[in-house]
Every structure is written in structure tokens, then in C-alpha cells.
Amino acid sequence: MYNFDVVRPSRIADAVKELSDSTESQPLGGGQTLIPTLKQRLASPEKLVSVAGIDEMQGVCKGDDGSVCIGGATTHATVAAEAGNYPALAATASHIGDPAVRNRGTIGGSLANNDPSACYPAAALASGATIKTNTREIAADDYFQGMFTTALDEGEIITEVRFPVPEKANYQKFVQPASRFALVGVFVAKYADGVRVAITGASNDGVFRWTEAEAALSSNFSADAIDGLSLSGDDMISDLHGTGDYRAHLCGVMTKRAVAAAV
Amino acid sequence: MPKDGGIGASSKRREDIRFLTGEGNYTDDINLRGQAYVHFLRSDIAHGTIKSIDTAAAAGMPGVVRVFTGTDFEGVGTIPCGWQVTDRHGEVMQEPAHPILAQGKVRHVGEPVAAVVADSPEQARDAAEAIVLDIDELPAVVDMKDALKDGATKVHDDLNNNLCYDWGFVEENKDAVTKAFEDAAHVTSLELVNNRLVANPMEPRVAVGDYARGTDESTLYTTSQNPHVIRLLMGAFVLGIPEHKLRVVAPDVGGGFGTKIFHYQEEAFCTFAAKACNRPVKWTSSRSEAFISDAHGRDHVTKIELALDADNNFTALRTETHANMGAYLSTFAPSVPTWLHGTLMAGNYKTPLIYVNVKAVFTNTVPVDAYRGAGRPEATFQLERVVDKAARELGVDPIALRRQNFITEFPYATPVAVEYDTGDYHGTMDKLEEMGDFSGFAARRAESEKNGKLRGLGVNCYIEACGIAPSNLVGQLGARAGLYESATVRVNATGGLVVMTGSHSHGQGHETSFAQVVAEMIGIDENMIEIVHGDTANTPMGMGTYGSRSIAVGGSAMVRATEKIINKAKKIASHLLEASEADIELKDGAFSVAGTDKSVAWGDVTLAAYVPHNYPLEDIEPGLEETAFYDPSNFTYPSGAYACEVEVDPDTGKVTIERFAAADDFGNIINPMIVTGQVHGGIAQGIGQALLENCAYDDNGQLLSASYMDYAMPRADDLPMFSVDHSSQTPCTHNPLGVKGCGEAGAIGSPPAVVNAVVDALQSAGKDVTHVDMPLSPDRVWAAMNG
């Protein structure tokens, strides 16, 4: 690590102010990606602005429209324990990383980082979640813009994420054996107006929606409905752990399993 | 009824009290007054010419004591290789210099180029980043077969080519083997890769160098499996420090698995720099550094052929292996694919003719050396895979084919120069069949298929050779060290003992099991015995711990020294009891006169030795302390049979291990619980190699699996409960305890069982798959099924 300062404001407005001054500063959620990056000396911010002490960004609650609202600084463990109104979301959170990660890592941190193999982006995109920041509300469809790239501006903080609760949903993660991130993770959510399918881990462009599968499942929500559908492996991640074609194949397998398991 | 002490008792590991309560004393726990810290600047280029190294800015950074580069080591020795192999043409191997810091060229990612010594680790790292390194990149040599092509880029410009040696064994048998293949009724051949591994002991390597100007004495604290070997290699060949002025201490060491046998540059650097800077100098490896500086393991590419007659008897075996040495020769690297591999190619079978060819190759990768099993896993894997393939080709039961070809008479001289003293291969296979419940397999397979999974059963045997010896033989084979072991037994006046052993315990539990042996011999409580190891200042010259040698060789030395103690104590007892020495018996910690009720306690005899008021001073010296060096007359040959049952998910290629059984013959057993633990750990590592661990380089010599994000270590939930048995015991005939060694067996015996099981599963679904290279990751298995 290089030297840096840490501030821990207790209000969103103070955090925004800290991030907008002249120092090169960066927001710190649970630090599950940022701290290892700093240890490797791959980043050198002058100041970290921790959002962990902001009470209004903590916890899970129920919105007026029945949606599940999660404060941006809420840990995965809290989501797993408290998002019972959206069981597939709670189950997804309960399988991110290991207990240490789940007790430090936050939903805002994960979505702001938008790791192409992270679980939450698939949940947010498949749920058509709304990402609320200190300045605006962003629809999930507009928010994810490629691996490690989002609609967030410099110094913008995710304060809350709102998930409409689907009729049925499930997340199926096929883990990469070393990191146990998603080699392919598929989140399927069935709403009254249609089915959404979001896939993480597979694409060079980060999380994406499989629209063909969505159409097929919207008219027939059964695993058989996507028989014959396939994705191309050409633009998929190809690495030590699997070729693009293998990932494309897994997208189909995991989608079927998610549909079959959806509750 | 289980014993509660001595040989055969499952005594709890006494060392675990300190390990589990944070009271261990590891090298990183050692901090000396005035200590400085070194950070190594390592090459991030696999192959290149060093144009310039500008250290001026770094030298002026805060806290910097001194910056070192290769030029600071001109006139200093280079890291020696401990084994010289002679090739099939009678030529000695090509042996390049291995500098402490790179000289002129860099030859692998991770090679240390410069080193900064500073007041704090952070200052050293900051300054290392300020070093300006200009390297002219050269094409990297990565693939072994490409490396041997005419005109290939040379890793070492001063060598003829990238071929370290071309070894043939037994060269005189080559023509006869060729003839046997011409006459064979059936030939099975198989090409396979034994995947490169990173050892990943829990404790990374650490070195602390210290120098006392007043006495001109150097001390190195280091994470080593063999401190005396490091003292000899570093003192005599690198730094020119005589042994009486050099102390090497390897305190508690958190796992070695072979990778802490070797003498590394960082050890020599810290010892050298402590004198140069007149301050203690400490280095603690990060996990990232460990991936690119700890010697790797395995990395063989092999073609193996098995010839059978019309009755399915094995008639000949022929192998050709390319063995990766990496960029430099690590301490014992040349011995691994040759004498630790070729000599094991007979396995458990009476194949009359065997020829092994090994081409050792230099590449721009981290040096490769011994890793748990070292050569023997590579031999076992290819042999047990080709036997399994032969059985499937011939449509015969894989177990029956093995049994038909088992060696059954001992001693047995193999065609690859070793003589097995004892073994009972049918015995361990019988035990395995019982443990594995093979008769229930069909029902378990049907159940798996009902759930959409494929199920496979894989079986294999193994033989290994431990306690490599005798020294005069290994000297002829190219070893530049002896392979004896030593022990000093010091009896204190009030009867307690300290055993100072040349073996080194880094997880094996010697402090417990060695004490059990001495307790049994004297008939006293284990807690009266302390085992001391790891410090050249207070242990006799020993060769350390590797190759499952410690109980067989180190234990034997301890037995010999204890026998000397008992003999002398009997003389003292005969004086005290006024009886003939021949009539003195030692039992349950007391000396008695045969046929009488006269006796004297162990503690009275030891007290007499040190307070010799009533003592035969004219005949024997006071005191009770003896040393023995033990040089074995042969290897030991543990053996066994392993079975693995897997499920394969045909949709994803994911393999899960459902059952695993191991029936081993380790000869006599000192502590069954510790042996079970050793086998469990070995199987976990073997399954790690078979399913998960993949040390991979790209074409530019960049390590792709350079962290735990990409290098998959086995975790508890990757493994089933193991069924382990070591009740089949054919004691070793040539060491006093009848022991064979158990440390590596699990890692040797398990990989072929896993692969055999997966092939069985895939073939059960009608897939034309005869082999999948390790690790059998989901993508590879799926590709094999859909290829």
C-alpha cells in the first residue's frame, strides 16, 4: 500500500463533499476489491471516503410499491438475513464470496465496481432494479455499461438500490474453481409483464440480458422453452478456466436450472 | 486394545498446543535488534538482456541502507545444484550458473534483479519502485518441445542448447525393449501431461540474516526443511563461510512439501547483506512473490507404451518424458525426473523389460524441483493410466489385469535397478476391495444416473521409494551429498532425555512420534523426552526431511543412538546391582537382574552417570550422551491401492469426488493417527493436482495462474470423507523399526485413481474418451465429452 488518508463521514452530504474536494479521493464501501488493489499497489488514491458510517445508507426496507430497498452501504450478510421479501436476492447475497467477504462487502461497492464476474450486477439487471445515487435515479438497463464501467460520475455515490419483487426468481452460479466468482451466473426473474434474464461472468462486455431467452420464457416459463436457443461464444471471456464457447454453453445450462429452480 | 503410549499409540501431537494457540516460533516471528528489511525487484519479463539498472534515485530515498544489483556479487559464488546427472551418451548434464541477483540477462518472471535494504519494508518497497530497469526483451522459451528445436532461442547463451540432459535408463535394455514391442500381442500407448504445480505451503518463505562483527559469525534463520544442507551449500559454495562460523536455524516451519528443501537466492542474499550492511536483514515473501520464486513441481510431458503378450502379461514398458527444469537448476531438480522417477517405473508389476528416456529442458519459467512425491507421482500416474487404458482396450477388468501382473515374491529385483524388500500387493488390493464396497458400485451408478449424473470408479496401485540411500550408491548416481541421518541422545541426570535429530519437522509431528519410539525402547513416559531439531548449533549434521525419509532414516539413527545409551546404562546398572552385565534386563523403565527381584530404576542409573560417586570410573566415562549416524542399505518401498468414485455432471463437466479409499502398506506404524493425517493431506494434494491446480504460462512466459484468483487450491468442500487403512503391514527388513514412511503416499497414489474414475464415468455414457489431462476442470471434461 501507499499512504493515504481515510475519512468516515456520517452523512451522505459530507461524503459527497469529501469526494469533491481537490484531493484525489475514492469512495470506500466494504473494501473487498479496493483494499486488495491497494495492497498490490495498483491504485494510489490520496484519500478514501468510507461510507460505512452513514446510517441512512444502511439496511433493508420495504418500499411503498412493495419493492425491496437496500441501503448502498449494506453488507451482503445483512441482505442475506433481511431481504426475505425477495428470497432469490437474499439467496444470491448468501453465496457471494465467503463469510469474511459477506460481512464487509456492500451492495453499493459491488455495483459501483461492476466486476464482470460479480453476482449483484446480474441480480440488479434481471430485477430491473433502480440504482439511486446522491444526485439521481438510474435504471439498471442504463447503469451497466461494460466490464468495470457504469453510468456513475466521478464522486457519485450509490445510496440505495430498489428491487421490484418478482413473482418467481432464481440465481444459478457456476463457480470458477479458484476465485469462486461466477464463471457463469444467471439470474432469472419473472414479473407480471415478462421475464428478465441477466448473465454475469460470461461476456467481455460484463453483465448482459439474454433477450431471446427472455422472450421465450415470457411466453412459456419452463426450462424447455429455451431448447434450441444458444448464445455465441465469440464475444465471451476466454481464459484458463474456460473458452468462450464453454461459457456460452453454460449460459444455457444455468438459465434452464434457474428457471427450474425459480420460486 | 489401543496403546496409550509408545510405538503404536495414537498419541496426540504435542506440538499442536503451540501451533494452535499462536505460540509457534516461525521465522517471521524472529525480529532482531537493528533489523533492516529487503525488498527484491523482480523481473516482470520472462527473457531479456539487462541494458542498464539505474539505482541512483532509489539509493537516495528515505530509510534506504543500500541498493544491491548483480555487480555487487561478482566474485561471490552462485547457487549450486546438488545433483549431477550423466546422460545416455556418458556426458554430464549442462549446468548453468545461477546468480543471486541476475547477471546480464533475466531468464524468468520473478527472477530477482536488484534488492533494496531499508529501515522498513515499506521504504524498501518504495525505493525498489524508483529503480529504473532497462531490459531488452528476447523471445521467451516456454514450450519444451519448441525449446529443443534447431535454432531455438537459448535460455543460456553459454550452453550448447536448451537440453540439460538426455537420460536413458536402463540404456543397455533399449534394444531388448524394442524387440519386445515388435513381438507384442498388444501395445497400449498414451500421451499425457503431468501438470506443473505451485507448492503453496501455508507459511511463505522467510529469511533473516545476522552477522556478529565481534566474532565474525553469520547466522541465517530460514524456512527450511534441512538447515544443515543449507549451511553446507551456502557456506561452502556461495558465500565461502566455514561451517564453524555459520549457523542456520529453521525454527517452526509451516509446511514445506519439498519447496523448502532447496537453497534459494534470498537466503544467500540476506546472509551476505547482513555482513555488508552490518545489520540484520530480513525478507518475508508475499504470496505473490511465492508464486514466481518458490520452486514449482512436476511439469512432465510423457509418451508411455505398454507391451502385453497374448495372455495379457506385461512384457515391456517404454517411456519418453520431457521434464521442465525451468530457467535454472534448483537444488535437486536433475534427480527428480531421473533417479526418483525412472527407478519407479516397474511399479507393482513384474514387467521384465523397461526403458525410460528423459529429456530435461531449460525454459524461461520458474525453476522446477521436488514437490511431495517428486518423480514418483509422475511415474505412478503414467504407469497406472496406461495399465488402466490397456484393460479397457482389452476388455478386461482393470483390477484383474493388475493382479495378474503383480510382483508376489520378495525380495524382487526390478529391471530398473532397485530391489523391493517387502510388499503384499494382493493384500492391499484385497483390503481396498473391502473398503471400496465395489459390489455396491452398480447400484450407486444407477442412483447417479437417475439424477442425471455419470458415475465412475477408478482404481490404481502405487509403489514408492523412500529414504533414498545408501550414500555410496547415490554418490555414484550423481548426488553431491550423503543421505544418512543423525541423532544425539542426551540423557539428563534426573532421567529425562533430549533427542537432537538431523531430521526436521515442518508439520509431520516428529516431536510426538520420535518421542514415542524412545519411550518404547526405555519403557518410560513420552513426556520425559524432548525432540530438538532445526538448529545447526545444537543438532548433529543431518540431511533433513523430505522423501518420506524421517522415520525410516532419522528414526533409525535415533534408535541406534538410544541403543548405545541403553548399552552404557546397562553397564552402570550392572555396577549398581553388583551383577553381570549380561544378566541385566531393561523393562518398563527399570533395570533388573534376570531371575531375581533386584532392580534399579532408570532415574537412579542416570543420576549415577552424572553424580558418579558409586560408579565404575576405571571402566566407563561418566555422563550419558550418545550420537549415531545411520546410512540405510536400501530404500524403503511403501505401496498401496487406491480407489476413487466420481460423479460427472454431463451438462457442465463438473467432477465431484464421491468416495475415496486408500489401503496403504507402510510397514510398522509408530503413531496411527499421525499416519492417517499424513495420508489425508497427501490425498488432498493429489486430488488438488487431479482436479484443480493448474500452473500455466502464456507464450510470453507470463504466469497466468499467479494468485489464488486463478490457481485453485483444494478446499474442504472439494473433498469427501476419506476412507484410509494401513493395517496391511509388511515391515521393512533392513531398518531397525521396520518402518517405510508415509508422507508422500497420498499425493502419489491419488491422481491416477481420480483420472481413471473420470474416464470410467465418461465411457459409461458411451463417450469415446480415453484420457483427459489434469487438472480435470469442468471446461476440460466438458470439452472431452463434446470434442
HADDOCK unambig.tbl for C-alpha pairs under 7 A between the chains (distance, minus, plus):
assign (segid A and resid 177 and name CA) (segid B and resid 692 and name CA) 6.99 0.50 0.50
assign (segid A and resid 177 and name CA) (segid B and resid 712 and name CA) 5.83 0.50 0.50
assign (segid A and resid 178 and name CA) (segid B and resid 708 and name CA) 6.04 0.50 0.50
assign (segid A and resid 178 and name CA) (segid B and resid 709 and name CA) 5.42 0.50 0.50
assign (segid A and resid 178 and name CA) (segid B and resid 710 and name CA) 5.13 0.50 0.50
assign (segid A and resid 178 and name CA) (segid B and resid 711 and name CA) 5.49 0.50 0.50
assign (segid A and resid 178 and name CA) (segid B and resid 712 and name CA) 3.81 0.50 0.50
assign (segid A and resid 178 and name CA) (segid B and resid 713 and name CA) 6.80 0.50 0.50
assign (segid A and resid 179 and name CA) (segid B and resid 708 and name CA) 6.50 0.50 0.50
assign (segid A and resid 179 and name CA) (segid B and resid 709 and name CA) 4.30 0.50 0.50
assign (segid A and resid 179 and name CA) (segid B and resid 710 and name CA) 6.25 0.50 0.50
assign (segid A and resid 241 and name CA) (segid B and resid 779 and name CA) 6.68 0.50 0.50
assign (segid A and resid 242 and name CA) (segid B and resid 779 and name CA) 5.27 0.50 0.50
assign (segid A and resid 246 and name CA) (segid B and resid 779 and name CA) 6.48 0.50 0.50
assign (segid A and resid 250 and name CA) (segid B and resid 652 and name CA) 6.70 0.50 0.50
assign (segid A and resid 253 and name CA) (segid B and resid 651 and name CA) 6.77 0.50 0.50
